[in-house]
């Protein structure tokens, strides 16, 4: 039977990590509008780098999630006063949250999916999983250099996606990556002009550009899709 297109996640429980970040509310709202009961957590509720705190959240839930969105992550936004962060400790901190944190959450909330024989995990990647940041986007910000850790963590997340897709596919659990391009926010005009000139569709993403792809990956509409990175970047990486 095909899922109800009006409510493709009806009856499902979906958990979103990093729910109070910039995109966390976008994912939570999309899942709720698709019919899911949403559990939204952030660092105040559970630290993804601490598996014990994630297990405590899992154990408090009345129903185990059948959808997991690994959204928790950190990055350094463009800032003229930030300088060039090429620091070993900072590099490891970003990988700990963005990559090891997703690994922890996948194990804690994914293993019950394996036991149940069904579930969908969506890892939130980035266009920088596939392409290095363009220094010219930031050269008007004196002293700023986009750090390498964010892209490295997201590239690792794509590989982690493939690993668990192959491991858990036979057990009924699908694992995919959704990699957005830059999302319109309060970017400075010079960055915005340079970035949009690089995008075939000529603009940054709006939040509503991302909600359909998320629901697609989280629902049975994509029931034969696993181990895939879906890039929603306006053609930036084409």
BAGUPA-441064 format. One line per 10 residues: number of its first residue (from 1); their letters; for each residue y, z, x of N, C-alpha, C, O. Coordinates in steps of 0.02 Angstrom, whole numbers, always signed. Example, Ala and Ser with C-alpha at 12.3 -4.5 7.8 and 13.67 -1.06 7.14 Angstrom:
2
1	as	-284/+390/+660/-225/+390/+615/-165/+390/+660/-166/+423/+712; -112/+354/+642/-53/+357/+684/+2/+394/+645/+57/+402/+670
***
This chain:
238
1	xxxxxxxxxx	-60/+0/+42/+0/+0/+0/+62/+0/+44/+66/+38/+93; +111/-41/+28/+173/-43/+66/+216/+17/+48/+216/+38/-9; +254/+44/+97/+298/+100/+82/+354/+79/+36/+374/+21/+34; +380/+127/-2/+436/+116/-47/+498/+99/-4/+520/+142/+34; +525/+39/-10/+583/+21/+32/+644/+63/+17/+688/+69/+60; +647/+93/-42/+704/+135/-59/+700/+203/-27/+751/+236/-16; +640/+225/-11/+630/+291/+20/+570/+288/+66/+518/+319/+51; +575/+251/+122/+517/+240/+164/+491/+302/+198/+435/+302/+225; +529/+357/+199/+507/+419/+230/+498/+475/+180/+497/+533/+198; +490/+457/+116/+480/+508/+65/+417/+549/+80/+364/+522/+95
11	xxxxxxxxxx	+424/+615/+77/+368/+659/+89/+357/+677/+162/+314/+718/+177; +395/+646/+206/+387/+660/+278/+434/+715/+301/+487/+725/+272; +413/+751/+353/+456/+799/+387/+476/+769/+454/+432/+749/+494; +540/+764/+467/+565/+734/+529/+604/+785/+569/+647/+820/+541; +590/+791/+633/+625/+837/+677/+667/+798/+727/+643/+752/+759; +730/+818/+733/+777/+785/+779/+800/+836/+831/+827/+888/+812; +790/+821/+895/+817/+864/+947/+888/+841/+965/+906/+783/+953; +928/+885/+995/+996/+867/+1012/+1036/+848/+951/+1077/+802/+953; +1025/+884/+896/+1052/+863/+831/+1127/+872/+823/+1157/+845/+777; +1158/+910/+868/+1230/+919/+863/+1267/+878/+916/+1328/+887/+925
21	xxxxxxxxxx	+1232/+834/+949/+1265/+787/+994/+1299/+731/+956/+1302/+733/+894; +1325/+682/+992/+1364/+630/+959/+1322/+588/+911/+1346/+569/+857; +1260/+573/+929/+1218/+532/+885/+1169/+573/+844/+1140/+547/+796; +1160/+637/+861/+1113/+678/+823/+1126/+677/+748/+1079/+666/+710; +1188/+688/+725/+1200/+686/+653/+1187/+618/+622/+1169/+614/+563; +1195/+564/+661/+1181/+497/+636/+1107/+490/+620/+1088/+466/+567; +1065/+513/+667/+993/+508/+656/+972/+553/+598/+933/+531/+555; +997/+614/+596/+977/+660/+543/+995/+633/+474/+956/+636/+427; +1056/+606/+469/+1078/+580/+404/+1036/+519/+384/+1018/+512/+325; +1020/+475/+431/+980/+416/+415/+911/+436/+391/+885/+407/+342
31	xxxxxxxxxx	+881/+484/+423/+814/+506/+403/+815/+539/+335/+770/+528/+294; +867/+579/+323/+872/+612/+258/+882/+561/+202/+851/+566/+149; +926/+511/+214/+937/+460/+164/+875/+418/+151/+868/+387/+98; +830/+415/+201/+767/+378/+192/+714/+421/+158/+657/+398/+149; +732/+482/+139/+686/+523/+100/+652/+580/+137/+614/+618/+107; +664/+586/+203/+630/+638/+242/+664/+706/+233/+723/+711/+220; +624/+758/+242/+650/+825/+251/+665/+833/+326/+619/+826/+367; +727/+846/+343/+747/+845/+413/+755/+915/+442/+788/+958/+412; +724/+925/+499/+734/+986/+539/+776/+966/+599/+753/+928/+642; +836/+992/+603/+883/+973/+656/+892/+1032/+704/+913/+1086/+683
41	xxxxxxxxxx	+876/+1022/+768/+882/+1076/+817/+925/+1054/+875/+928/+994/+893; +958/+1102/+906/+997/+1090/+966/+985/+1148/+1012/+943/+1191/+999; +1022/+1150/+1068/+1007/+1198/+1120/+1013/+1270/+1096/+979/+1315/+1122; +1055/+1283/+1046/+1060/+1351/+1019/+997/+1372/+981/+984/+1431/+974; +959/+1323/+958/+897/+1337/+921/+836/+1336/+968/+791/+1377/+962; +837/+1289/+1013/+781/+1282/+1061/+803/+1238/+1118/+835/+1186/+1108; +787/+1259/+1178/+804/+1221/+1239/+745/+1176/+1255/+690/+1200/+1268; +757/+1110/+1255/+701/+1064/+1267/+671/+1071/+1337/+615/+1049/+1349; +708/+1102/+1383/+679/+1114/+1449/+634/+1175/+1451/+602/+1189/+1502; +631/+1212/+1395/+590/+1272/+1390/+538/+1262/+1335/+554/+1267/+1276
51	xxxxxxxxxx	+477/+1246/+1355/+426/+1230/+1305/+411/+1289/+1259/+395/+1279/+1200; +418/+1349/+1284/+405/+1408/+1242/+452/+1411/+1183/+432/+1429/+1128; +516/+1394/+1195/+565/+1397/+1140/+550/+1342/+1089/+562/+1352/+1029; +526/+1285/+1111/+506/+1233/+1064/+445/+1254/+1023/+441/+1240/+963; +399/+1287/+1055/+340/+1312/+1020/+359/+1363/+967/+328/+1366/+914; +410/+1403/+981/+433/+1452/+933/+461/+1418/+870/+449/+1441/+814; +497/+1362/+880/+522/+1324/+823/+463/+1295/+784/+461/+1300/+723; +416/+1266/+818/+358/+1236/+785/+321/+1288/+744/+300/+1274/+687; +313/+1347/+771/+274/+1398/+736/+310/+1426/+675/+278/+1456/+631; +377/+1417/+672/+414/+1442/+614/+415/+1392/+556/+433/+1409/+500
61	xxxxxxxxxx	+397/+1330/+569/+400/+1279/+518/+344/+1286/+467/+287/+1301/+485; +360/+1276/+404/+309/+1279/+352/+263/+1219/+354/+204/+1224/+340; +291/+1161/+372/+253/+1099/+378/+266/+1068/+445/+324/+1066/+468; +215/+1043/+478/+223/+1011/+543/+258/+944/+534/+243/+907/+487; +304/+927/+578/+338/+861/+574/+288/+804/+583/+242/+808/+623; +300/+751/+546/+263/+689/+555/+306/+636/+590/+282/+582/+607; +370/+653/+599/+416/+609/+636/+454/+653/+686/+478/+707/+668; +459/+630/+748/+497/+664/+799/+547/+615/+830/+528/+560/+851; +611/+635/+832/+662/+595/+865/+685/+634/+926/+719/+685/+920; +666/+609/+985/+685/+642/+1048/+755/+616/+1067/+762/+565/+1101
71	xxxxxxxxxx	+805/+653/+1045/+875/+633/+1054/+912/+675/+1105/+963/+654/+1132; +887/+735/+1120/+923/+781/+1165/+934/+748/+1233/+888/+721/+1263; +996/+751/+1256/+1012/+721/+1321/+1082/+739/+1342/+1124/+758/+1302; +1095/+732/+1407/+1161/+745/+1434/+1181/+686/+1478/+1139/+650/+1506; +1247/+677/+1483/+1275/+623/+1523/+1345/+644/+1543/+1371/+693/+1518; +1374/+607/+1588/+1444/+619/+1607/+1486/+562/+1579/+1480/+505/+1601; +1529/+577/+1531/+1572/+524/+1503/+1626/+504/+1553/+1642/+542/+1598; +1653/+444/+1544/+1706/+421/+1589/+1766/+469/+1587/+1792/+485/+1534; +1788/+490/+1646/+1842/+538/+1651/+1874/+528/+1719/+1842/+534/+1771; +1938/+514/+1718/+1973/+500/+1781/+1972/+559/+1829/+1978/+550/+1890
81	xxxxxxxxxx	+1964/+619/+1803/+1963/+677/+1847/+1894/+700/+1867/+1887/+751/+1901; +1842/+664/+1845/+1774/+688/+1856/+1749/+675/+1926/+1706/+712/+1951; +1775/+623/+1959/+1752/+608/+2026/+1684/+573/+2025/+1660/+553/+1972; +1655/+566/+2083/+1590/+533/+2091/+1536/+586/+2097/+1532/+621/+2147; +1494/+591/+2046/+1442/+642/+2045/+1377/+612/+2071/+1337/+586/+2033; +1367/+615/+2136/+1305/+592/+2167/+1274/+653/+2201/+1264/+655/+2262; +1260/+703/+2160/+1236/+768/+2183/+1163/+777/+2164/+1144/+762/+2108; +1124/+801/+2211/+1052/+809/+2199/+1037/+857/+2142/+995/+843/+2099; +1072/+913/+2141/+1060/+961/+2089/+1079/+935/+2020/+1042/+947/+1972; +1134/+899/+2015/+1155/+870/+1951/+1106/+816/+1930/+1091/+809/+1870
91	xxxxxxxxxx	+1082/+777/+1977/+1033/+725/+1962/+970/+756/+1930/+945/+731/+1879; +946/+810/+1959/+886/+843/+1933/+899/+874/+1865/+855/+875/+1822; +959/+901/+1855/+976/+932/+1790/+973/+881/+1734/+947/+896/+1680; +999/+822/+1746/+998/+769/+1695/+926/+748/+1681/+907/+740/+1623; +886/+738/+1733/+816/+719/+1722/+778/+774/+1686/+733/+759/+1646; +794/+837/+1700/+759/+892/+1668/+770/+892/+1592/+723/+903/+1554; +832/+880/+1572/+847/+879/+1500/+823/+814/+1468/+786/+815/+1418; +843/+757/+1496/+833/+693/+1463/+761/+668/+1465/+737/+636/+1418; +726/+682/+1519/+658/+657/+1528/+606/+711/+1519/+561/+705/+1478; +611/+764/+1559/+562/+819/+1552/+568/+852/+1484/+519/+874/+1455
101	xxxxxxxxxx	+630/+855/+1457/+639/+884/+1391/+604/+845/+1337/+573/+873/+1292; +608/+778/+1342/+572/+736/+1294/+497/+744/+1302/+460/+743/+1252; +474/+751/+1363/+403/+763/+1376/+380/+827/+1342/+328/+829/+1309; +420/+881/+1350/+402/+945/+1319/+399/+939/+1243/+350/+961/+1213; +450/+909/+1213/+452/+903/+1140/+395/+859/+1115/+367/+872/+1062; +379/+807/+1152/+324/+762/+1132/+259/+800/+1130/+220/+792/+1083; +246/+842/+1179/+184/+881/+1179/+184/+932/+1123/+134/+938/+1087; +239/+969/+1115/+240/+1024/+1067/+234/+998/+995/+196/+1026/+955; +272/+945/+979/+271/+921/+910/+225/+861/+900/+207/+845/+843; +205/+828/+955/+161/+771/+948/+87/+790/+943/+48/+756/+910
111	xxxxxxxxxx	+68/+844/+977/-3/+863/+974/-26/+880/+903/-82/+863/+885; +15/+913/+862/-6/+921/+791/-13/+854/+754/-54/+848/+710; +28/+805/+772/+20/+738/+742/-48/+708/+761/-82/+679/+720; -66/+717/+824/-131/+692/+847/-187/+726/+807/-235/+693/+786; -180/+791/+798/-231/+828/+760/-235/+803/+688/-289/+801/+658; -176/+784/+659/-175/+760/+591/-194/+686/+585/-209/+663/+530; -193/+650/+641/-212/+580/+640/-157/+533/+618/-171/+476/+599; -94/+555/+620/-38/+512/+600/+27/+541/+626/+33/+601/+638; +77/+496/+635/+143/+519/+655/+180/+464/+692/+151/+415/+714; +246/+474/+698/+288/+426/+733/+338/+465/+777/+371/+511/+753
121	xxxxxxxxxx	+342/+445/+839/+389/+474/+886/+437/+420/+908/+417/+365/+928; +502/+435/+903/+554/+388/+925/+594/+421/+980/+628/+471/+969; +591/+393/+1040/+630/+417/+1096/+695/+378/+1100/+696/+317/+1096; +750/+414/+1106/+815/+381/+1109/+832/+363/+1181/+844/+407/+1222; +831/+298/+1195/+844/+274/+1262/+916/+252/+1269/+961/+285/+1244; +927/+198/+1305/+994/+173/+1318/+989/+104/+1348/+937/+86/+1378; +1042/+64/+1341/+1042/+0/+1376/+1038/+10/+1451/+1016/-34/+1487; +1059/+70/+1476/+1056/+84/+1547/+985/+100/+1571/+975/+115/+1630; +937/+98/+1526/+867/+99/+1548/+847/+32/+1578/+799/+28/+1616; +885/-21/+1560/+867/-89/+1580/+916/-121/+1628/+898/-167/+1665
131	xxxxxxxxxx	+977/-96/+1630/+1029/-128/+1670/+1073/-73/+1700/+1085/-22/+1668; +1096/-84/+1761/+1137/-33/+1794/+1208/-36/+1765/+1232/-88/+1744; +1242/+22/+1765/+1313/+22/+1743/+1355/-25/+1785/+1346/-31/+1846; +1401/-58/+1753/+1448/-103/+1787/+1507/-62/+1814/+1546/-37/+1774; +1513/-55/+1879/+1569/-14/+1906/+1637/-37/+1882/+1683/+4/+1875; +1644/-102/+1870/+1709/-128/+1849/+1732/-102/+1781/+1792/-103/+1767; +1685/-78/+1740/+1705/-48/+1676/+1748/+14/+1687/+1788/+32/+1643; +1740/+45/+1745/+1771/+111/+1755/+1823/+111/+1811/+1850/+163/+1827; +1837/+53/+1841/+1879/+54/+1901/+1952/+71/+1887/+1991/+82/+1933; +1971/+72/+1823/+2039/+95/+1806/+2043/+171/+1802/+2098/+198/+1796
141	xxxxxxxxxx	+1986/+204/+1806/+1984/+278/+1805/+1978/+301/+1877/+1923/+300/+1906; +2032/+321/+1906/+2034/+337/+1977/+1983/+389/+1996/+1982/+444/+1969; +1939/+371/+2044/+1891/+417/+2071/+1826/+424/+2031/+1780/+458/+2053; +1822/+390/+1973/+1762/+399/+1932/+1708/+348/+1952/+1723/+289/+1962; +1648/+372/+1958/+1589/+330/+1970/+1535/+352/+1922/+1515/+410/+1922; +1511/+305/+1882/+1458/+322/+1834/+1397/+346/+1872/+1371/+308/+1913; +1372/+407/+1860/+1315/+433/+1898/+1251/+395/+1882/+1245/+366/+1828; +1203/+395/+1928/+1141/+358/+1917/+1089/+395/+1876/+1041/+364/+1852; +1097/+460/+1867/+1043/+500/+1837/+1029/+481/+1765/+971/+480/+1744; +1081/+466/+1726/+1071/+451/+1656/+1025/+390/+1647/+976/+392/+1610
151	xxxxxxxxxx	+1042/+335/+1681/+1001/+275/+1676/+931/+285/+1702/+883/+259/+1673; +925/+323/+1756/+858/+337/+1784/+816/+376/+1734/+757/+363/+1726; +848/+423/+1700/+811/+464/+1651/+789/+421/+1592/+734/+430/+1567; +831/+375/+1570/+814/+334/+1513/+762/+281/+1531/+720/+264/+1489; +764/+256/+1592/+711/+211/+1614/+644/+247/+1616/+593/+220/+1596; +645/+309/+1640/+585/+350/+1640/+560/+363/+1569/+500/+366/+1557; +607/+370/+1522/+587/+383/+1453/+551/+322/+1423/+505/+330/+1383; +572/+262/+1442/+536/+202/+1418/+465/+202/+1443/+419/+185/+1406; +455/+221/+1505/+387/+224/+1532/+347/+280/+1499/+287/+272/+1486; +380/+337/+1485/+346/+392/+1450/+324/+369/+1381/+270/+387/+1357
161	xxxxxxxxxx	+366/+329/+1349/+349/+301/+1283/+284/+261/+1288/+239/+269/+1247; +280/+217/+1337/+220/+175/+1345/+158/+217/+1358/+104/+202/+1334; +167/+270/+1398/+110/+313/+1415/+81/+344/+1352/+21/+340/+1339; +124/+376/+1312/+99/+410/+1253/+77/+361/+1198/+33/+377/+1158; +108/+302/+1196/+86/+252/+1148/+14/+232/+1161/-26/+225/+1115; -3/+223/+1225/-71/+205/+1242/-119/+263/+1234/-176/+254/+1211; -96/+323/+1251/-139/+382/+1247/-154/+400/+1174/-212/+416/+1157; -103/+399/+1132/-110/+425/+1064/-118/+372/+1011/-131/+389/+953; -109/+308/+1028/-119/+256/+978/-186/+259/+944/-189/+253/+882; -241/+269/+981/-306/+275/+948/-312/+334/+901/-359/+337/+860
171	xxxxxxxxxx	-266/+382/+907/-267/+441/+864/-217/+436/+807/-206/+485/+771; -187/+378/+797/-143/+367/+740/-70/+384/+749/-33/+385/+701; -50/+398/+811/+20/+417/+824/+54/+359/+861/+32/+338/+914; +109/+335/+833/+148/+282/+863/+207/+311/+902/+237/+360/+880; +222/+281/+960/+277/+305/+1002/+318/+245/+1024/+292/+199/+1056; +383/+245/+1007/+427/+190/+1025/+494/+217/+1051/+509/+276/+1043; +532/+173/+1083/+599/+190/+1107/+650/+149/+1069/+642/+89/+1059; +704/+182/+1049/+763/+149/+1021/+818/+155/+1073/+841/+210/+1087; +840/+99/+1101/+891/+99/+1153/+956/+69/+1128/+962/+8/+1125; +1004/+111/+1110/+1068/+85/+1087/+1111/+61/+1145/+1103/+83/+1202
181	xxxxxxxxxx	+1156/+14/+1130/+1210/-1/+1175/+1265/+50/+1166/+1255/+102/+1133; +1324/+37/+1195/+1379/+83/+1187/+1400/+89/+1114/+1404/+40/+1078; +1414/+151/+1093/+1433/+164/+1024/+1508/+180/+1021/+1533/+219/+1061; +1542/+149/+975/+1615/+157/+969/+1633/+230/+954/+1606/+260/+908; +1677/+256/+994/+1701/+324/+984/+1775/+326/+1002/+1816/+291/+971; +1793/+366/+1051/+1863/+372/+1071/+1873/+343/+1141/+1912/+370/+1181; +1838/+289/+1157/+1845/+259/+1223/+1916/+234/+1235/+1951/+215/+1188; +1937/+236/+1298/+2004/+213/+1313/+2008/+136/+1306/+1957/+102/+1314; +2066/+109/+1291/+2072/+38/+1276/+2049/-8/+1331/+2021/-61/+1318; +2061/+11/+1394/+2041/-33/+1449/+1965/-37/+1454/+1937/-92/+1462
191	xxxxxxxxxx	+1931/+20/+1449/+1858/+19/+1450/+1832/-22/+1391/+1788/-64/+1399; +1861/-10/+1333/+1837/-44/+1272/+1843/-120/+1279/+1797/-157/+1261; +1899/-143/+1305/+1909/-216/+1313/+1859/-245/+1362/+1831/-298/+1350; +1849/-211/+1418/+1803/-237/+1469/+1731/-236/+1444/+1693/-284/+1455; +1712/-183/+1410/+1644/-178/+1384/+1631/-233/+1331/+1581/-268/+1335; +1675/-238/+1283/+1664/-286/+1228/+1663/-358/+1252/+1630/-400/+1222; +1700/-372/+1306/+1699/-440/+1334/+1631/-458/+1362/+1615/-517/+1370; +1590/-408/+1377/+1523/-418/+1406/+1469/-425/+1353/+1413/-446/+1367; +1486/-407/+1290/+1437/-406/+1236/+1440/-471/+1196/+1494/-490/+1173; +1384/-507/+1189/+1386/-570/+1151/+1414/-562/+1080/+1448/-607/+1055
201	xxxxxxxxxx	+1401/-506/+1047/+1428/-496/+980/+1500/-471/+981/+1531/-463/+928; +1527/-458/+1040/+1598/-447/+1047/+1624/-378/+1028/+1685/-370/+1020; +1580/-330/+1020/+1603/-263/+1000/+1552/-211/+1020/+1496/-227/+1038; +1573/-148/+1017/+1526/-93/+1026/+1490/-80/+960/+1510/-105/+908; +1436/-41/+964/+1398/-24/+904/+1437/+26/+862/+1472/+69/+888; +1430/+20/+797/+1451/+71/+750/+1389/+112/+731/+1333/+86/+734; +1398/+176/+713/+1339/+217/+697/+1292/+185/+646/+1231/+190/+652; +1320/+151/+596/+1278/+121/+545/+1237/+63/+571/+1189/+42/+538; +1254/+36/+629/+1213/-16/+659/+1146/+11/+684/+1099/-27/+695; +1142/+76/+693/+1083/+107/+724/+1035/+138/+674/+977/+151/+690
211	xxxxxxxxxx	+1059/+151/+613/+1017/+189/+566/+957/+150/+541/+902/+177/+536; +967/+86/+526/+911/+45/+503/+856/+40/+555/+797/+49/+539; +873/+25/+619/+822/+23/+671/+784/+89/+679/+724/+89/+691; +820/+145/+672/+785/+209/+678/+734/+218/+622/+676/+234/+634; +756/+206/+560/+710/+215/+503/+652/+166/+509/+596/+184/+492; +665/+106/+532/+611/+57/+543/+558/+85/+590/+498/+82/+574; +579/+113/+647/+530/+139/+695/+496/+202/+671/+438/+215/+688; +530/+241/+630/+503/+305/+608/+455/+298/+549/+416/+343/+535; +459/+242/+514/+422/+235/+451/+363/+187/+458/+352/+156/+510; +324/+183/+405/+266/+140/+404/+285/+66/+400/+241/+23/+404
221	xxxxxxxxxx	+349/+51/+392/+370/-19/+394/+351/-49/+462/+338/-109/+466; +351/-8/+514/+333/-32/+581/+264/-7/+602/+252/+9/+661; +218/-4/+555/+154/+28/+567/+111/-5/+621/+65/+26/+647; +127/-68/+639/+88/-101/+692/+129/-107/+757/+115/-150/+799; +179/-65/+764/+222/-67/+822/+218/-1/+861/+233/+52/+833; +197/-5/+924/+196/+54/+966/+205/+33/+1039/+186/-22/+1058; +233/+78/+1079/+245/+63/+1149/+302/+16/+1161/+308/-14/+1215; +346/+8/+1112/+398/-43/+1114/+467/-11/+1126/+480/+44/+1102; +509/-46/+1163/+579/-27/+1169/+621/-75/+1128/+627/-134/+1143; +651/-49/+1075/+695/-88/+1032/+767/-79/+1055/+796/-25/+1047
231	xxxxxxxx	+795/-132/+1084/+864/-129/+1108/+912/-151/+1053/+907/-207/+1028; +957/-107/+1036/+1007/-122/+986/+1075/-120/+1020/+1112/-71/+1015; +1091/-174/+1056/+1147/-172/+1102/+1194/-232/+1095/+1234/-246/+1140; +1189/-268/+1039/+1233/-325/+1029/+1222/-382/+1076/+1263/-427/+1082; +1164/-381/+1111/+1148/-434/+1159/+1170/-418/+1230/+1166/-461/+1274; +1193/-357/+1243/+1218/-339/+1309/+1167/-354/+1363/+1185/-379/+1417; +1103/-339/+1351/+1052/-348/+1403/+1018/-416/+1399/+969/-428/+1435; +1044/-460/+1356/+1013/-526/+1350/+1022/-566/+1415/+999/-623/+1420
***
